Amino acid sequence: MQSKFIFKLIAILLIFLSGCDRGQKETSKFNLSEATISSVREAMSKGEINAQYLVEGYLKRIEAYDKKGPSINSIILVNPKAMERAIYLDSLYAEGTILGPLHGIPLIIKDNFDVKGLPTSNGTLALKDSYPPDDAYQIKKLIEAGAIVLAKSNLAEFAFSGAFTVSSVLPGYTRNPYDTRRTTAGSSGGTGASIAASFAVAGLGTDTGSSIRGPSSHQALVGIRSTVGLTSRDGIVPLALTNDVGGPMARTVEDVAIIFDVIAGYDSADQVTAKSIDVKEESYQSFLGKDVSNKRVGIIRQLFPLEESDSSVHQLMLNAIANMSTIGVTMVDSVLIPDLDSLNESRSRIRQLKRDYNAYLASLGDSAKYKTLQDIIDSKDFHPYLAKGLLDAQADVDVPEEHPDWQKNLTLRQELRDRILHVMDSLNLDALIYPSFTYPPRLIGDLNGPRGDTSGKLSPPTGFPAIAVPMGYSYDKYPAGFQLLGRPFSEGVLFQLASAFEQKTKHRRPPEGFPEL
């Protein structure tokens, strides 16, 4: 009893001292808008800011702009213990202890990552009060590196849609901060919108078909989908484990690389990551700033023909290719992947959700309210637009590998891998380049207008890595981005190319309507 009393006294004293410290930081000129990990580190080292200053400031921005003002509706919940975490980290910093490269850095996490102490809804009302027993592997690594989980962001429910971000756990659409009439893409649109509006330094999203790279491109962010096997999916609510990947989204290539260094690597709870043991780079940041004059990039024009593209987006893509050339990259034109469309379209739809989702629900333990996907369907606690997809998933085979077309699909995926690698090898290419979308972000509610989403055609079916990079603004207002696709485990080269392009062009600019407070 006495030790508990002493502990409480210490905690009260720390809070009091931190409050005084916060007051001293209130006069800081440090801008939260567009802040980066390196700028935060520098300001901390000079004593200008601390973790509490950051948490307090970002929470004020969320309060002012997420459900009020521009009302982009990107946040499902704020971590009530974020300030407590900041106080703790500041106390360590004052003693000269830095946990890691993300010490005191607030992050926003897509609400399909398990974070112990916070519910993981996956965007669905049925799981609104579902508390996981532990952290997802990537969350664990971020926390060990000193990060603060500031909030959990909205997503397309069940991560089903790459076209929009709407869920039953949060009323209304998440809106694009560059034009609130328009979509964020999906399903990581909540992370994309919140980071674009500077509600935190960076965030995490997931990508099964396009869901990191799409929102990144629609919000002028950098986002990477890693090689399947380089980053763990443990503790991420699944959609289809053959494709699922989680990873960082941020305003700069450097920030994405810093976070990637923390989360990448082997995890015994996700055996697919055993592939990374001998090929993971010691540091992906080490590729930033390296000369790219010996790099060769192939242009996949079959993914952005002029007749199937918005003219403004198409011109941005041509400009990006020209800018790549000016930084010394050899651009190889009109690279063709034979039978690309037919290889993709010939695969059968085999839903993995039932098997994978039931396994996730089982991992929650005996306290979980729902034990199976069927239980969630029976609850009717989900957005009506999901009904057919959930019923179709429940009606599919219990074991996807036993579907009669499973082996055919594997063969087609391997054929696509082989053709891409053959083209890259024959032309000595380091990467392939193509736009993430061939049209601007659609108006919210428009499900018929052209999207031109290319993200699902190369990377997810092959498991190869791809990074999305801002390439400017169509009609000078709507963000657009291209992607660089690389060989398996070539993320270092992708960071190298993306960083060189970013430093040359500096396309990133903040959305209007989210000023400093």
N, C-alpha and C positions, 0 to 999 in steps of 0.2 A: 504493500500500500504506500509506504514511504517513497519507494523508488518511482511509483507512478506519479505521486504528488510533485516530486522533484522534476520529473520529465515535463509535466504540465507547466511548471514555473519556467523552465528553460524555453519551452515552446512559446509561452506568452512573451518572454523577454525578446526572443528572436523576432517575433511579429512586431513588437514595439520598435525594436531597432531597425527592422526593415522598413517600417512605415516612415521613420525619420529619414532613412536612406532614400526612400522613394521621393520624399519631399525635396531632397537635395537634387534629385535627377530631373524634377519637373521643369527646370529651366534649360534642359538640354536642347540643343538645336538639331539633334539627330532626327532625320525624317524616317518614318516607318514605311512610307510609300516607296516601293521599289528597293527596299533594303535587301542586301545580300548577306550570305553567311560571312564572307570576308569583311564586309563593312561593319557588321555587328561585332565580329571579333576585334576589329581595330578600335571601335568605340569603347568596347568593354575594357580593352587593355589600357586605354587612356583615362578610364574612370568616368567617362561621360554618361554611360548607361549601364544598366544591369538587367538581369533576367526579369525582375519585377517590373521595371520600366517597360520592357517589351510586352509582357503579358497584359499589363494594364492598358497600354496604348492600343494593342491589337483588339482587345475586348471592347474598347471604346469604338473602334472602327466597325466592328461587327454590330454593335448596338446601333450605331448611327446609319449604317448603310445596308445591312442585310435584310431586315424586315421593315425598315423605314427608308426615307430618302429614295435612292435608286431602287431599293427593294429587290435585290437580285436573288434572294431566297435560296442561299447556298448552304446554310448551316442547319443540321438537324439538332445538334446539342453542343453546348459548351462544357468543357471539363470543369466541374466545380472545384477540383483540386489543383488546377493549373497554377494558381498563385502560391499555394502551399509548396508545390514542386519548385517554383521559381525562388522562393525564400530559401529552401534547402540548398539549391544550386548556388545561390549567392553567398550563403554561409561557407560553402566549400571553396568558392572562388576567393573569398576574403582570406582563407587560410592558405591559399596557394595551390589548392587542389583543383585540377581540371579533369573531368571525367573522360572527355574525348573531344573530337572535332565539332560536335554539335552542342557543346556545353551552353545551356541557356537559350537554345534556338527553338522558338515556338513553331510547331508544325500542325497542319490540318490533315486529318486522316479520313479517307473514304470510309463510309460506315458499313463496309463489309470486311474490315480488318478487326480481329479480336483485340480489344484493349481491356485488360483486367480492371474491374471497377466501373466500367462504362458499358451500357448495353450495346450490342451489335445487332442492328435491326435488319441489315441488308435491304433497307428501304421499305420493308414490309411491316404492316401494322401487327401482324401475328407475332413478330419477334421484337416488338417495341420494348419489352421488358426482359429481353434475353441477355443474361449476364454470363459471359464466358468464364471458365475457370482460370484461364491464364492468358498471357499475351501471345499474339501471333509472333512467329520468329522474327519477322522484319521489325515489328514494334519493339520486341525485346532488344534487338541490336541497336535501334535508335535510342532507346532509353539508356542503355549501357553507355552510349556515346554522349550522353548528356542532354538529349532533346527533351522538349516539353510537348506533350500531346495537348494542344490548345482546344481543339474542337473536332467533331466528326461531321463530315460533309454529306450532302445529299447525293443520291445516285439514281439512275434509272433502276426501278425496283427489280430485285433479283439480278441486277446487271444485265437485263434482257436486251436493252435497246442502245444502239450506238447513235440513234437519231435525235434523242431528246433526253432530258433529265427530269423525270416526274416519278413520285413514289406515293404510297398510301400513308407513310409515316409522317409526311410533311405536306400540307396542302399546297397545291399550286406548282407550277413549273419553276425550275431554276432558270434564271435569265442571264443572257450574255451581257456582261458589264459594258461592252463596247456599243451595244444597242439593245436595250432591254426588251425590245419587241422580238428579238431573235434568239434562236436556240444556242445552247452551249455545246451541242453534240452530246454524246453520252458514251458510256454510262457514268464516267468519272467527271461529269459536268459540274458537280458541286465543288470538287477540288479545283477544277480549272477556273471556275468563276471566282472563287474565294481567293485564290493565289493571284489571279490577274488584278483583283481589287485590293491587293495587299492587306488581307486579313491575317496573314502569317508570312513567315519567310519563305516557306516551301510546303509541299504536301506529298501525299501518296495517293496513287490511283491504281486501278487494275485494268488489265487489257486481255480480253478473250478474242475479240475480233478487231476492235479499233479504239478501245475505250480509254487508253492513255493518250494515244497519238491524235485522235480526233479532237477531243476537248483542248489539248495543247495547241493545236493548229487554229482552232476557232477563238482562242484567247491569247494569242501571241506569246505562248510559253514554249519551253523545251520539255519534252517528255520522252522517256526511253522505254521501249519494250525489249527486255533482255532475251538472249537465247534461252529457250526452255531448258532448264537444268542449271542455270547460273544463279537464280534467286529462288528462295523457298516460297512455297504456297501454304505452308503450315499456318493454320489459324486464319486463313482467308476463306470466306464463304465461297464455295465453288460454283461454277456454272458448267464448265466442261474442262476437265483436268488435262486433256490432250493439248489444250490451247491456253489455259489460264496462266497469267503472269501478273505480278504486282511490282510497282516501281515508282520512282520519283517524278514529280512534275514541279517545275520551278521557272523563275524568270530569266535564269542564265544557265548556260552550259556548265559553268564551273559549279554552281550549286547542285545541279543534277549529279555531276561527277563526285562531289564530296559525299552526298548521301548514298550514291551507288557504291562507293568504297566501303561504306558501313554495312550495307545490307546484303551484298553479294557474297556467295560462297556456300560451302557445304552445310547442310542441316540434316541430322540423322532422322528427323521426323518427316522429311520429304526426300525419299531416296533418289528421285530423279536428279537431285543436286550432286549426287556422287560423280556425275559427268564433269563437274567443275573442278574437281580436286587438283588435277594436273594442269589445267588450262586457265584458271582464274589469274588475272593480272595482280601483281602485288599492289599496284596503285593505278587507278584509272585517271586520277588527276595528273599523273606524270605525263600523259599524252597531250595535255593542254599546252598550247603555245609551240608545239613542235612544227617544224617545217613540213609543208604538204606538197612541195614541188615534185616529189617523186610519186605522188598518188594519182591513180587513174580511176575515174568515175564514169560509169555507163548511164546514158540517158534512156529511160524506158518510155519512149514517146507513145507506145501503144496504150499507155495508161492515161494519156491526156491529149487525145486528138482534138484539134481545134474545133471541129464540128460538134464535139460532145463536151465543150468547155465554155464557161463564161469567159468572154474576151478579156476582162480585166484580170481575172485570176490567171488565165493563160499567159498574159504578158508578164505577170509577176514571176511565173515559173521560168520564162525565157530570160528575165533579168537575173534570176538566181543562178541559172546556168552560166550566164556571162560573168557574173561576179565570182563564181567558182573558178573560172578560167583566169581571172585577174589576180587571184591569190596563188596561181601557179599550178593548180590542179589540171591535169590533162583530161578533158571531157571527150568521151567517146560517144558519138552520136548514133541515134537510131538503133540502139541495141534491142534485139527482139528475143522474147522468150517464146519458143514455138509452142503452139497449142495451149497457151496460158488459160484462156477462157474455158476451153473444153475440159482441161484437167480439173479446174475448179468446179465446173458445173456438173461433171460426171459423178462426183462424189454423192453418195446417198446421205440423207439427213438421219443421223443416228443420235438420239438425245441421250446424253450422259447424266443429266441433271438428277434423275431419281436416285441412281446409285451413289453419286457423289454427295448429294444433299443429305441423304439419309445417313451417310457416314459422318458428315459434319454435325448433324443433330445429335448423333450418338456421342460425339466427342464432348458435348456440353455436359454430360453426366445425368444423373437421376433427377436433378432438379429442373431439367428442361421441360417446358410446358408441352411442347410438341415433339414427338418422337420420329415422325416420318413426314415426307412430302404430302402424303395423302391426308394426314392430320391437318396440315396447313390449308389444303384445298377444302377440306370439310369445314374449317373455321370461317371461310369466306372473308377473312381479314386480310385482303390484298386488293390492289387496284383492279377494277373490272377488265382493263385491257389485257391483263395477264392470264385471264381465265383459260382461254384456248391453249396457250403455250404450256401452262401447268398441266392441264388435262392431257395434252398430247405427250408430255414428258412422262406422266404417270402411266400412260397406256403403252409406252414403249417397253422394250425388253428390260428385264431386271439387271442383266449383265451385258453391257454394250458389246463386249468382246464376243458374245455368242450370237450377235446379230449376223444374219447370212451375208451381209455386205461389209462387215467390219474389215475383213482382209482386203477386199477390193479397195476400200477407202485408204488403207495403209499403203497399198501399192501405188495408188494415184498420188498420194502425198509424197512418197519417195521418188516417184517419177518427176514431180515438180521440183523437188530438191536437186535431183540429178541434172535437170535441164538448166536450172539457174546456175549451179556450180560449173557446169560445162561451159556455159556462155562466159561466166566470169573468168574461168581458167583460160579459155581460148583467147580472150582479149586482155588477159592480165589485169583484171579490174579489182580494185579494192572495195568498191561499193557500187550500188545502183541508186539512181535518184529519180524521184517522181513526186507529184504534189499529193498532199493528204486528201484534199478535196479539189474538184475542178469547178466548184461553184461556191459563192459566199454562203455564210450561215443562213439557213432557212428561217422564215418567220415562224414563231411559235404557233403550233396548230396546223401548219402546212405539212401534210404528210404525202403530198402528191408532187410537189415541185421537185426539180432535180437537185440531188445532193452531190453527186459525183464523188462518192466516198471510195477511195482506192485502197484504204488501209487493210482490208481483209483479203487482198488478192495474193500477196507474196509472203508476208511475215507469219501470221498465225498458222496457216496450213503447213508451212515448212519448219516452224520453230526457230527461224533465223532472227537475229536482232534487227531492230529498226529504231531510229531516233528521229523525232519530229523537231523541226527548227523553224522559227519565224522567218518569213520571206517578204513581209510587207503587208500592205492593206489594200484590198480591192476597193475601187472607188474612193480611195484614201480614207476609208473608215472601218472596213471589215477585215479583221486579221485573217491571214492565210499563211500556210506553212508547207514546206516540203518534207520528204522523208529520205533518209539514207538507209538502205538495207545492206547488211554485210554478211559475210560468211559466219558460220557458227563460232561463237566466242571471240568475235572480232570487235567487241564493244570499244576497246581502246582506240582503234582506228576511226570508228564512228565519232567518238568524242573529239579526236584530233581534227577531223574534217569539219565537224559542226562548230567547234570553237574558232577555227580559223575563219570560217564564213561569218560567224557572229561578230568577231572583232573587226572584220572588214566592213560589214554593212550596218551593224547596230540598229536593227529594225525595231527592236522592242521599245514600245512607249506605253505609258499607263493609260487606262481608259479615262475619259473625262467624267467629272461628277463625283470623284472620290478624293477630295483634297485632304491635306493634313488637317488634323483637328487641333 
